[in-house]
Amino acid sequence: MESKIRNLYSLQIVDNALDELEELKGDLPAQKRKIEDSIAAVEADRNALDQAMREAFKKRETSDDQIVELREKLDRYKTQQHEVRNNREYDALTREMDHAVATIASLEKEVHVLEGKGVNAKTDIAVLDTQLEELGKTLAEKNVALEEISKENEKEELKYRHERDKLLSRIEKNSLQAYERIRKAKKGRAIVPLKRGSCGGCFAKVPPQRILEIRQNDKLYHCERCGRIIISDEIVETASTEA
């Protein structure tokens, strides 16, 4: 069991080192994610506007075609008016013409509205395209800055990543899951040493009997207050010597 505790603490040391390397990047990763989220949101808005624009112009074209057909009918009706044989035929043609005129007026209004929607959407798309261009440039700048920082520490980070992979293969799944869960909840510090009879994380007093048990290095003990894994000075000193 002692070797398992040592492996877990070694993993904590490696993760601490990786966290420090990550901190060197400052808030660049967060800024990058924020920009990427903004780009995704703008692209979604742009796609919606593009679809709305296409639909508006397509409906406008359909209405234009209907107007052309109706006007052609009107011309035929006017010609037929001179050929009617009685008042009933004349009245029927008049009704058809009146209906065509009303429909044309309605379609022309619709065309005007659709044209406005399409043009407005097209204008808004142009604005969003400008935003996307600016966001893209900013994202590229952040990527360059991150690449420069990552390149400076690339060898060191690769070394720690390699060490971490080796340690992961030696640690049981249940222990690793507990470690990762605590680490996430406690801002990276899952394993802490005893410090003057207290938890090295939250400084809560550890009962004397529990201290004796911790120093036997035969079991994982958790702080009753903060839940962190507490290890003995021996494990810490050995790890420091090996480092």
Secondary structure, DSSP 8 states (H G I E B T S, - for coil): -HHHHHHHHHHHHHHHHHHHHHHTTTTHHHHHHHHHHHHHHHHHHHHHHHHHHHHHHHHHHHHHHHHHHHHHHHHHHHHHHTT--SHHHHHHHHHHHHHHHHHHHHHHHHHHHHHHHHHHHHHHHHHHHHHHHHHHHHHHHHHHHHHHHHHHTHHHHHHHHHHHHHHHTTS-HHHHHHHHHHHHHTTT--EEEEETTEETTT--B--HHHHHHHTTTSS-EE-TTT--EEE-HHHHHHHHHH-
